[in-house]
Amino acid sequence: MTEHPALVIPHEYEHVEMRLLGLLREAGFRVHRTFCLSEARSTGGTCSCPHHGSMACTCEWCTYLVYDKSGHLVATLTLYGHDERTRITWKGDAERLPELDAVLASIRASLDAKHSP
């Protein structure tokens, strides 16, 4: 497994997540969410947010498994967002990561293009 440095995108989590999942699917990947912080919080846990210091937390953290067209696991993606920043980390099979790397590069380019002056 190869781990890549985090990609930090200065945009809200929901927007980055929606765009990233769309690009992955357009590239032929299947994506399966295995963890979602907001769903876990909705079960009634009583922990406070380390960034906001309260239960009224707007942070989001999800983990996804990414499969290629033949059903092989390519990578594990983790998205973490708070305060209009989203951090993407991924690790996976080094031989299969170039296609995924291209998708991640295109998300940064597409978001930067949409929000540049």
RAFENVEN-V708261 format. One record per backbone hydrogen bond with DSSP energy under -0.5 kcal/mol. CO is the residue of the C=O (numbers start at 1). NH is the residue of the N-H. Records with the same first field share a line. If there is no record, write none. Layout:
CO=NH  NH
This chain:
2=92
6=8
7=9  88
9=11  86
12=16
13=17
14=18
15=19
16=20
17=21
18=22
19=23
20=24
21=25
22=26
23=27
24=29
25=28
30=67
32=65
35=63
36=40
37=41
38=42
40=43
41=44  45
49=53
54=49
55=57
60=81
61=37
62=79
63=34  35
64=77
65=32  67
66=74  75
67=30
68=71
72=68
74=93
75=66
76=91
77=64
78=89
79=62
80=87
81=60
82=85
85=82
86=9
87=80
88=7
89=78
90=4
91=76
92=2
93=96  97
96=100
97=101
98=102
99=103
100=104
101=105
102=106
103=107
104=108
105=109
106=110
107=111
108=112
109=113
110=114
111=115
112=116
113=116
